[in-house]
Amino acid sequence: MSVAQKSTGEASARKVKPVVVVQKSGASKTGGLDSGFMIEKTNGAVAYRALYTSDRTGRIEIIRHGINAAAFRELASNMGLQQKELLNALRISQATVSRKISDRKPLSASDSEKVLGVATLIGQVESMLAESSAGEGFDAAEWVGRWLSQPHRALGGKAPLSYLDTNEGVSLVADLLARQQSGAYS
């Protein structure tokens, strides 16, 4: 079942034209697991920017049905973060993710929302780079992983990673990213 489809029409930071197609059941191209929604890849790259620019109702539908637990592992890997580090930040149990993967079950709506929130932050950075024409060869997912781990003065010296366990925290981090783009980040 296709829930959202969006073509960016431009090359992403990974030099592909990503399309987000979220599917339920065994037709997934990213892991082949039977349950839960996954974000398909084009030429091996996850379409974070297309996810970020997709409409909110599509993202809500993804959250309600659950993201395939294997997508979490791919997200952490793309960001250059240890799974345990990202799990701790999102307050998701490693045992839960492992069990969901082996049982071929999607993450809960709450956990799916957290994972989707992080993925949209990567899409936000990719979108900012596309606007500035500075994204050629830039790995936004890896950059976001490093940036989230560093303390920021605007957050009282805390790392943005420590705010990703709530929707308000993700919104705060997204605002900080936007302010950094404009140069007003302190």
NUDREN-257159 format. One record per atom (N, C-alpha, C): residue number from 1; chain; atom name; x, y, z. Coordinates in steps of 0.05 Angstrom, whole numbers, padded with zeros to 5 digits. Last residue first. Example, Ala and Ser with C-alpha at 12.3 -4.5 7.8 and 13.67 -1.06 7.14 Angstrom:
BEGIN
PT resi chain name      u      v      w
PT    2     A    N  00257 -00045  00142
PT    2     A   CA  00273 -00021  00143
PT    2     A    C  00258  00001  00157
PT    1     A    N  00264 -00114  00156
PT    1     A   CA  00246 -00090  00156
PT    1     A    C  00264 -00066  00156
//
This chain:
BEGIN
PT resi chain name      u      v      w
PT  186     A    N  00458  00632  00368
PT  186     A   CA  00464  00633  00397
PT  186     A    C  00442  00643  00414
PT  185     A    N  00446  00633  00314
PT  185     A   CA  00444  00608  00328
PT  185     A    C  00451  00610  00357
PT  184     A    N  00436  00661  00261
PT  184     A   CA  00427  00670  00288
PT  184     A    C  00424  00646  00305
PT  183     A    N  00448  00644  00210
PT  183     A   CA  00470  00656  00226
PT  183     A    C  00462  00665  00253
PT  182     A    N  00412  00615  00183
PT  182     A   CA  00410  00644  00180
PT  182     A    C  00432  00658  00194
PT  181     A    N  00426  00564  00199
PT  181     A   CA  00427  00570  00171
PT  181     A    C  00428  00600  00166
PT  180     A    N  00414  00567  00253
PT  180     A   CA  00442  00565  00245
PT  180     A    C  00446  00572  00215
PT  179     A    N  00359  00566  00251
PT  179     A   CA  00373  00590  00260
PT  179     A    C  00402  00590  00252
PT  178     A    N  00351  00513  00235
PT  178     A   CA  00343  00535  00218
PT  178     A    C  00356  00561  00225
PT  177     A    N  00372  00486  00280
PT  177     A   CA  00384  00482  00254
PT  177     A    C  00377  00505  00235
PT  176     A    N  00335  00504  00318
PT  176     A   CA  00363  00511  00321
PT  176     A    C  00378  00507  00294
PT  175     A    N  00288  00480  00299
PT  175     A   CA  00290  00509  00300
PT  175     A    C  00319  00518  00302
PT  174     A    N  00302  00426  00308
PT  174     A   CA  00297  00435  00281
PT  174     A    C  00299  00466  00279
PT  173     A    N  00305  00427  00364
PT  173     A   CA  00329  00421  00349
PT  173     A    C  00326  00431  00320
PT  172     A    N  00251  00437  00375
PT  172     A   CA  00271  00455  00385
PT  172     A    C  00297  00452  00369
PT  171     A    N  00228  00390  00353
PT  171     A   CA  00221  00417  00343
PT  171     A    C  00242  00438  00351
PT  170     A    N  00250  00352  00387
PT  170     A   CA  00256  00351  00358
PT  170     A    C  00250  00378  00346
PT  169     A    N  00225  00369  00435
PT  169     A   CA  00254  00370  00432
PT  169     A    C  00263  00369  00403
PT  168     A    N  00172  00359  00423
PT  168     A   CA  00180  00387  00428
PT  168     A    C  00210  00389  00426
PT  167     A    N  00174  00303  00420
PT  167     A   CA  00167  00319  00396
PT  167     A    C  00176  00348  00399
PT  166     A    N  00230  00273  00454
PT  166     A   CA  00203  00285  00453
PT  166     A    C  00199  00300  00428
PT  165     A    N  00282  00256  00448
PT  165     A   CA  00263  00237  00459
PT  165     A    C  00234  00247  00460
PT  164     A    N  00320  00293  00433
PT  164     A   CA  00306  00279  00412
PT  164     A    C  00285  00259  00422
PT  163     A    N  00355  00320  00467
PT  163     A   CA  00328  00330  00465
PT  163     A    C  00310  00314  00446
PT  162     A    N  00406  00301  00464
PT  162     A   CA  00392  00297  00489
PT  162     A    C  00363  00307  00489
PT  161     A    N  00425  00319  00415
PT  161     A   CA  00417  00291  00417
PT  161     A    C  00401  00286  00443
PT  160     A    N  00445  00370  00424
PT  160     A   CA  00417  00367  00414
PT  160     A    C  00407  00338  00416
PT  159     A    N  00479  00376  00487
PT  159     A   CA  00479  00366  00459
PT  159     A    C  00450  00363  00449
PT  158     A    N  00483  00437  00525
PT  158     A   CA  00475  00409  00522
PT  158     A    C  00476  00402  00492
PT  157     A    N  00492  00490  00533
PT  157     A   CA  00515  00472  00533
PT  157     A    C  00508  00443  00530
PT  156     A    N  00443  00513  00525
PT  156     A   CA  00455  00514  00552
PT  156     A    C  00478  00495  00555
PT  155     A    N  00433  00514  00472
PT  155     A   CA  00418  00494  00488
PT  155     A    C  00430  00492  00516
PT  154     A    N  00467  00550  00451
PT  154     A   CA  00438  00557  00450
PT  154     A    C  00421  00537  00466
PT  153     A    N  00515  00523  00454
PT  153     A   CA  00510  00544  00472
PT  153     A    C  00480  00551  00474
PT  152     A    N  00517  00453  00449
PT  152     A   CA  00511  00478  00436
PT  152     A    C  00504  00499  00457
PT  151     A    N  00557  00394  00442
PT  151     A   CA  00543  00413  00459
PT  151     A    C  00540  00440  00443
PT  150     A    N  00546  00344  00392
PT  150     A   CA  00563  00365  00403
PT  150     A    C  00546  00385  00420
PT  149     A    N  00512  00308  00368
PT  149     A   CA  00528  00299  00391
PT  149     A    C  00545  00320  00404
PT  148     A    N  00491  00332  00324
PT  148     A   CA  00473  00325  00346
PT  148     A    C  00488  00318  00371
PT  147     A    N  00535  00332  00290
PT  147     A   CA  00524  00358  00300
PT  147     A    C  00507  00352  00325
PT  146     A    N  00541  00278  00275
PT  146     A   CA  00562  00292  00290
PT  146     A    C  00551  00317  00304
PT  145     A    N  00491  00270  00249
PT  145     A   CA  00499  00253  00271
PT  145     A    C  00521  00266  00288
PT  144     A    N  00494  00308  00209
PT  144     A   CA  00473  00311  00230
PT  144     A    C  00481  00294  00254
PT  143     A    N  00535  00285  00178
PT  143     A   CA  00539  00312  00190
PT  143     A    C  00519  00315  00213
PT  142     A    N  00509  00238  00160
PT  142     A   CA  00533  00236  00177
PT  142     A    C  00538  00263  00192
PT  141     A    N  00468  00261  00130
PT  141     A   CA  00462  00243  00152
PT  141     A    C  00486  00241  00171
PT  140     A    N  00495  00291  00090
PT  140     A   CA  00478  00305  00110
PT  140     A    C  00473  00287  00134
PT  139     A    N  00550  00292  00059
PT  139     A   CA  00534  00271  00072
PT  139     A    C  00519  00283  00095
PT  138     A    N  00562  00325 -00002
PT  138     A   CA  00560  00328  00027
PT  138     A    C  00542  00306  00038
PT  137     A    N  00563  00327 -00057
PT  137     A   CA  00582  00309 -00043
PT  137     A    C  00581  00310 -00013
PT  136     A    N  00535  00389 -00057
PT  136     A   CA  00548  00370 -00075
PT  136     A    C  00568  00353 -00059
PT  135     A    N  00509  00431 -00030
PT  135     A   CA  00507  00404 -00020
PT  135     A    C  00521  00382 -00037
PT  134     A    N  00500  00484 -00041
PT  134     A   CA  00526  00476 -00029
PT  134     A    C  00528  00447 -00021
PT  133     A    N  00455  00512 -00055
PT  133     A   CA  00471  00500 -00076
PT  133     A    C  00499  00491 -00066
PT  132     A    N  00419  00527 -00017
PT  132     A   CA  00444  00543 -00019
PT  132     A    C  00462  00533 -00041
PT  131     A    N  00379  00490 -00022
PT  131     A   CA  00372  00518 -00026
PT  131     A    C  00397  00535 -00030
PT  130     A    N  00406  00443 -00009
PT  130     A   CA  00396  00447 -00037
PT  130     A    C  00389  00476 -00042
PT  129     A    N  00415  00452  00045
PT  129     A   CA  00438  00451  00027
PT  129     A    C  00429  00455 -00002
PT  128     A    N  00363  00449  00064
PT  128     A   CA  00378  00474  00068
PT  128     A    C  00401  00474  00048
PT  127     A    N  00352  00395  00052
PT  127     A   CA  00337  00416  00039
PT  127     A    C  00351  00443  00041
PT  126     A    N  00388  00369  00086
PT  126     A   CA  00390  00366  00057
PT  126     A    C  00375  00387  00042
PT  125     A    N  00366  00387  00135
PT  125     A   CA  00393  00395  00127
PT  125     A    C  00397  00392  00097
PT  124     A    N  00317  00360  00132
PT  124     A   CA  00318  00390  00135
PT  124     A    C  00345  00400  00126
PT  123     A    N  00332  00307  00131
PT  123     A   CA  00319  00319  00108
PT  123     A    C  00319  00349  00108
PT  122     A    N  00349  00303  00184
PT  122     A   CA  00369  00299  00162
PT  122     A    C  00357  00311  00136
PT  121     A    N  00300  00311  00209
PT  121     A   CA  00322  00330  00213
PT  121     A    C  00343  00328  00192
PT  120     A    N  00273  00266  00192
PT  120     A   CA  00265  00291  00181
PT  120     A    C  00285  00313  00186
PT  119     A    N  00298  00227  00224
PT  119     A   CA  00300  00226  00195
PT  119     A    C  00293  00252  00182
PT  118     A    N  00279  00243  00275
PT  118     A   CA  00308  00245  00269
PT  118     A    C  00312  00244  00238
PT  117     A    N  00224  00232  00268
PT  117     A   CA  00233  00259  00275
PT  117     A    C  00263  00263  00269
PT  116     A    N  00223  00177  00260
PT  116     A   CA  00216  00195  00238
PT  116     A    C  00225  00223  00243
PT  115     A    N  00236  00161  00312
PT  115     A   CA  00254  00154  00290
PT  115     A    C  00248  00173  00266
PT  114     A    N  00191  00181  00340
PT  114     A   CA  00218  00190  00347
PT  114     A    C  00238  00185  00324
PT  113     A    N  00149  00153  00315
PT  113     A   CA  00150  00183  00314
PT  113     A    C  00177  00193  00321
PT  112     A    N  00161  00101  00330
PT  112     A   CA  00162  00109  00301
PT  112     A    C  00164  00139  00298
PT  111     A    N  00150  00103  00384
PT  111     A   CA  00178  00099  00375
PT  111     A    C  00181  00107  00346
PT  110     A    N  00094  00112  00381
PT  110     A   CA  00111  00130  00396
PT  110     A    C  00140  00127  00387
PT  109     A    N  00076  00067  00352
PT  109     A   CA  00072  00094  00341
PT  109     A    C  00091  00114  00355
PT  108     A    N  00127  00015  00353
PT  108     A   CA  00102  00028  00363
PT  108     A    C  00100  00056  00350
PT  107     A    N  00154 -00016  00294
PT  107     A   CA  00157 -00002  00319
PT  107     A    C  00130  00010  00328
PT  106     A    N  00127 -00077  00265
PT  106     A   CA  00136 -00049  00265
PT  106     A    C  00140 -00038  00293
PT  105     A    N  00156 -00143  00263
PT  105     A   CA  00135 -00124  00272
PT  105     A    C  00145 -00096  00270
PT  104     A    N  00186 -00190  00259
PT  104     A   CA  00177 -00176  00235
PT  104     A    C  00153 -00158  00242
PT  103     A    N  00212 -00210  00302
PT  103     A   CA  00183 -00217  00299
PT  103     A    C  00171 -00205  00274
PT  102     A    N  00262 -00187  00296
PT  102     A   CA  00260 -00216  00293
PT  102     A    C  00231 -00225  00290
PT  101     A    N  00247 -00132  00303
PT  101     A   CA  00260 -00141  00278
PT  101     A    C  00256 -00172  00275
PT  100     A    N  00226 -00133  00354
PT  100     A   CA  00209 -00125  00332
PT  100     A    C  00221 -00134  00305
PT   99     A    N  00272 -00148  00383
PT   99     A   CA  00248 -00165  00383
PT   99     A    C  00230 -00159  00359
PT   98     A    N  00305 -00103  00374
PT   98     A   CA  00314 -00130  00366
PT   98     A    C  00290 -00149  00364
PT   97     A    N  00273 -00063  00398
PT   97     A   CA  00280 -00062  00370
PT   97     A    C  00288 -00089  00360
PT   96     A    N  00271 -00082  00452
PT   96     A   CA  00247 -00078  00436
PT   96     A    C  00253 -00078  00406
PT   95     A    N  00325 -00082  00466
PT   95     A   CA  00310 -00107  00466
PT   95     A    C  00285 -00105  00449
PT   94     A    N  00335 -00027  00466
PT   94     A   CA  00349 -00044  00446
PT   94     A    C  00334 -00071  00444
PT   93     A    N  00283  00020  00475
PT   93     A   CA  00297 -00004  00485
PT   93     A    C  00310 -00020  00462
PT   92     A    N  00289  00088  00469
PT   92     A   CA  00278  00064  00457
PT   92     A    C  00295  00041  00466
PT   91     A    N  00305  00142  00477
PT   91     A   CA  00292  00126  00498
PT   91     A    C  00276  00103  00487
PT   90     A    N  00336  00169  00443
PT   90     A   CA  00308  00168  00436
PT   90     A    C  00291  00153  00458
PT   89     A    N  00386  00160  00467
PT   89     A   CA  00376  00188  00463
PT   89     A    C  00346  00188  00458
PT   88     A    N  00390  00104  00465
PT   88     A   CA  00389  00118  00490
PT   88     A    C  00377  00146  00488
PT   87     A    N  00392  00098  00408
PT   87     A   CA  00370  00086  00424
PT   87     A    C  00367  00100  00451
PT   86     A    N  00440  00123  00397
PT   86     A   CA  00415  00134  00387
PT   86     A    C  00391  00123  00402
PT   85     A    N  00476  00089  00425
PT   85     A   CA  00475  00117  00430
PT   85     A    C  00449  00130  00421
PT   84     A    N  00466  00039  00401
PT   84     A   CA  00460  00043  00430
PT   84     A    C  00458  00073  00437
PT   83     A    N  00485  00047  00349
PT   83     A   CA  00456  00042  00354
PT   83     A    C  00449  00048  00383
PT   82     A    N  00530  00100  00339
PT   82     A   CA  00525  00073  00350
PT   82     A    C  00496  00070  00355
PT   81     A    N  00527  00138  00279
PT   81     A   CA  00523  00136  00308
PT   81     A    C  00521  00107  00315
PT   80     A    N  00526  00152  00226
PT   80     A   CA  00552  00147  00238
PT   80     A    C  00550  00145  00269
PT   79     A    N  00479  00156  00200
PT   79     A   CA  00487  00179  00216
PT   79     A    C  00515  00176  00229
PT   78     A    N  00472  00106  00179
PT   78     A   CA  00476  00129  00161
PT   78     A    C  00486  00154  00175
PT   77     A    N  00464  00077  00227
PT   77     A   CA  00488  00072  00210
PT   77     A    C  00493  00096  00191
PT   76     A    N  00414  00097  00243
PT   76     A   CA  00438  00100  00260
PT   76     A    C  00464  00097  00244
PT   75     A    N  00383  00080  00198
PT   75     A   CA  00385  00108  00206
PT   75     A    C  00410  00113  00222
PT   74     A    N  00387  00024  00201
PT   74     A   CA  00398  00038  00178
PT   74     A    C  00402  00068  00184
PT   73     A    N  00361  00015  00249
PT   73     A   CA  00389  00007  00246
PT   73     A    C  00402  00022  00223
PT   72     A    N  00309  00032  00236
PT   72     A   CA  00324  00046  00257
PT   72     A    C  00354  00040  00254
PT   71     A    N  00291 -00003  00198
PT   71     A   CA  00297  00024  00189
PT   71     A    C  00313  00039  00210
PT   70     A    N  00276 -00048  00227
PT   70     A   CA  00302 -00048  00213
PT   70     A    C  00310 -00021  00203
PT   69     A    N  00224 -00037  00243
PT   69     A   CA  00246 -00034  00262
PT   69     A    C  00273 -00034  00249
PT   68     A    N  00182  00002  00203
PT   68     A   CA  00196 -00024  00206
PT   68     A    C  00220 -00020  00223
PT   67     A    N  00138  00045  00236
PT   67     A   CA  00161  00042  00219
PT   67     A    C  00174  00015  00224
PT   66     A    N  00067  00049  00240
PT   66     A   CA  00093  00040  00250
PT   66     A    C  00114  00037  00229
PT   65     A    N  00019  00073  00232
PT   65     A   CA  00022  00045  00224
PT   65     A    C  00048  00033  00233
PT   64     A    N  00028  00125  00251
PT   64     A   CA  00005  00108  00261
PT   64     A    C  00008  00079  00255
PT   63     A    N  00071  00142  00219
PT   63     A   CA  00074  00139  00248
PT   63     A    C  00052  00120  00259
PT   62     A    N  00047  00144  00169
PT   62     A   CA  00070  00127  00173
PT   62     A    C  00073  00121  00203
PT   61     A    N  00008  00184  00178
PT   61     A   CA  00000  00157  00171
PT   61     A    C  00022  00137  00175
PT   60     A    N  00041  00227  00187
PT   60     A   CA  00024  00218  00209
PT   60     A    C  00015  00189  00203
PT   59     A    N  00063  00234  00136
PT   59     A   CA  00080  00226  00158
PT   59     A    C  00065  00216  00182
PT   58     A    N  00016  00249  00109
PT   58     A   CA  00030  00225  00101
PT   58     A    C  00048  00215  00123
PT   57     A    N  00006  00297  00135
PT   57     A   CA -00014  00276  00137
PT   57     A    C -00001  00249  00129
PT   56     A    N  00049  00330  00120
PT   56     A   CA  00047  00320  00147
PT   56     A    C  00027  00297  00150
PT   55     A    N  00081  00317  00057
PT   55     A   CA  00060  00330  00074
PT   55     A    C  00058  00315  00100
PT   54     A    N  00153  00322  00048
PT   54     A   CA  00126  00309  00044
PT   54     A    C  00106  00322  00063
PT   53     A    N  00202  00341  00061
PT   53     A   CA  00184  00359  00045
PT   53     A    C  00157  00347  00040
PT   52     A    N  00224  00298  00089
PT   52     A   CA  00222  00324  00102
PT   52     A    C  00202  00342  00087
PT   51     A    N  00225  00259  00048
PT   51     A   CA  00209  00255  00072
PT   51     A    C  00204  00281  00086
PT   50     A    N  00261  00283  00013
PT   50     A   CA  00234  00278  00004
PT   50     A    C  00215  00273  00028
PT   49     A    N  00307  00280  00046
PT   49     A   CA  00296  00306  00038
PT   49     A    C  00267  00303  00029
PT   48     A    N  00315  00224  00051
PT   48     A   CA  00309  00241  00074
PT   48     A    C  00296  00267  00066
PT   47     A    N  00316  00172  00021
PT   47     A   CA  00305  00197  00012
PT   47     A    C  00296  00215  00035
PT   46     A    N  00375  00135  00022
PT   46     A   CA  00349  00140  00034
PT   46     A    C  00341  00168  00027
PT   45     A    N  00406  00104 -00033
PT   45     A   CA  00405  00127 -00015
PT   45     A    C  00377  00130 -00004
PT   44     A    N  00406  00064 -00072
PT   44     A   CA  00420  00059 -00047
PT   44     A    C  00418  00081 -00027
PT   43     A    N  00375  00082 -00115
PT   43     A   CA  00404  00079 -00119
PT   43     A    C  00418  00077 -00092
PT   42     A    N  00329  00099 -00068
PT   42     A   CA  00335  00101 -00096
PT   42     A    C  00365  00100 -00099
PT   41     A    N  00290  00064 -00019
PT   41     A   CA  00314  00078 -00027
PT   41     A    C  00316  00079 -00058
PT   40     A    N  00232  00072  00021
PT   40     A   CA  00248  00059  00000
PT   40     A    C  00271  00077 -00007
PT   39     A    N  00219  00065  00087
PT   39     A   CA  00224  00086  00067
PT   39     A    C  00242  00073  00046
PT   38     A    N  00167  00024  00112
PT   38     A   CA  00196  00030  00109
PT   38     A    C  00198  00051  00087
PT   37     A    N  00120  00001  00159
PT   37     A   CA  00127  00018  00137
PT   37     A    C  00157  00023  00136
PT   36     A    N  00103 -00067  00177
PT   36     A   CA  00112 -00040  00182
PT   36     A    C  00119 -00025  00157
PT   35     A    N  00126 -00132  00159
PT   35     A   CA  00108 -00114  00173
PT   35     A    C  00120 -00087  00177
PT   34     A    N  00165 -00163  00131
PT   34     A   CA  00138 -00163  00123
PT   34     A    C  00120 -00142  00136
PT   33     A    N  00228 -00142  00103
PT   33     A   CA  00212 -00151  00126
PT   33     A    C  00183 -00147  00119
PT   32     A    N  00265 -00124  00065
PT   32     A   CA  00248 -00147  00059
PT   32     A    C  00231 -00157  00082
PT   31     A    N  00304 -00084  00064
PT   31     A   CA  00304 -00104  00085
PT   31     A    C  00286 -00127  00081
PT   30     A    N  00279 -00045  00026
PT   30     A   CA  00299 -00040  00046
PT   30     A    C  00297 -00060  00069
PT   29     A    N  00238 -00053 -00008
PT   29     A   CA  00264 -00056 -00020
PT   29     A    C  00286 -00052  00001
PT   28     A    N  00176 -00086  00007
PT   28     A   CA  00197 -00067  00013
PT   28     A    C  00223 -00074  00000
PT   27     A    N  00133 -00119  00003
PT   27     A   CA  00143 -00108 -00022
PT   27     A    C  00166 -00088 -00017
PT   26     A    N  00107 -00144  00049
PT   26     A   CA  00131 -00154  00038
PT   26     A    C  00143 -00141  00014
PT   25     A    N  00076 -00087  00083
PT   25     A   CA  00078 -00115  00075
PT   25     A    C  00103 -00119  00059
PT   24     A    N  00070 -00021  00061
PT   24     A   CA  00065 -00041  00082
PT   24     A    C  00065 -00068  00069
PT   23     A    N  00112  00034  00043
PT   23     A   CA  00097  00010  00037
PT   23     A    C  00091 -00006  00062
PT   22     A    N  00126  00095  00015
PT   22     A   CA  00123  00080  00040
PT   22     A    C  00104  00057  00035
PT   21     A    N  00171  00126 -00022
PT   21     A   CA  00147  00109 -00025
PT   21     A    C  00146  00092  00000
PT   20     A    N  00204  00180 -00043
PT   20     A   CA  00195  00167 -00019
PT   20     A    C  00170  00151 -00026
PT   19     A    N  00259  00184 -00084
PT   19     A   CA  00230  00183 -00083
PT   19     A    C  00222  00169 -00058
PT   18     A    N  00317  00221 -00102
PT   18     A   CA  00302  00203 -00085
PT   18     A    C  00272  00206 -00088
PT   17     A    N  00364  00220 -00146
PT   17     A   CA  00338  00234 -00145
PT   17     A    C  00319  00216 -00129
PT   16     A    N  00430  00227 -00120
PT   16     A   CA  00408  00212 -00131
PT   16     A    C  00384  00229 -00131
PT   15     A    N  00474  00248 -00091
PT   15     A   CA  00475  00248 -00120
PT   15     A    C  00454  00228 -00132
PT   14     A    N  00468  00257 -00037
PT   14     A   CA  00481  00232 -00045
PT   14     A    C  00480  00227 -00075
PT   13     A    N  00439  00302 -00032
PT   13     A   CA  00467  00304 -00024
PT   13     A    C  00482  00279 -00032
PT   12     A    N  00398  00294 -00092
PT   12     A   CA  00403  00297 -00063
PT   12     A    C  00432  00300 -00058
PT   11     A    N  00378  00328 -00149
PT   11     A   CA  00396  00309 -00137
PT   11     A    C  00399  00315 -00108
PT   10     A    N  00308  00341 -00157
PT   10     A   CA  00336  00350 -00156
PT   10     A    C  00353  00328 -00144
PT    9     A    N  00258  00320 -00153
PT    9     A   CA  00265  00332 -00178
PT    9     A    C  00293  00342 -00179
PT    8     A    N  00234  00296 -00110
PT    8     A   CA  00246  00322 -00106
PT    8     A    C  00253  00335 -00132
PT    7     A    N  00172  00265 -00106
PT    7     A   CA  00197  00266 -00121
PT    7     A    C  00208  00294 -00117
PT    6     A    N  00134  00225 -00065
PT    6     A   CA  00144  00252 -00069
PT    6     A    C  00170  00250 -00084
PT    5     A    N  00081  00192 -00036
PT    5     A   CA  00101  00191 -00058
PT    5     A    C  00108  00219 -00064
PT    4     A    N  00053  00152  00014
PT    4     A   CA  00063  00178  00006
PT    4     A    C  00083  00174 -00017
PT    3     A    N  00032  00100  00013
PT    3     A   CA  00020  00121  00030
PT    3     A    C  00028  00148  00020
PT    2     A    N  00015  00042 -00019
PT    2     A   CA  00031  00066 -00021
PT    2     A    C  00017  00088 -00006
PT    1     A    N  00017 -00023  00000
PT    1     A   CA  00000  00000  00000
PT    1     A    C  00018  00025  00000
//
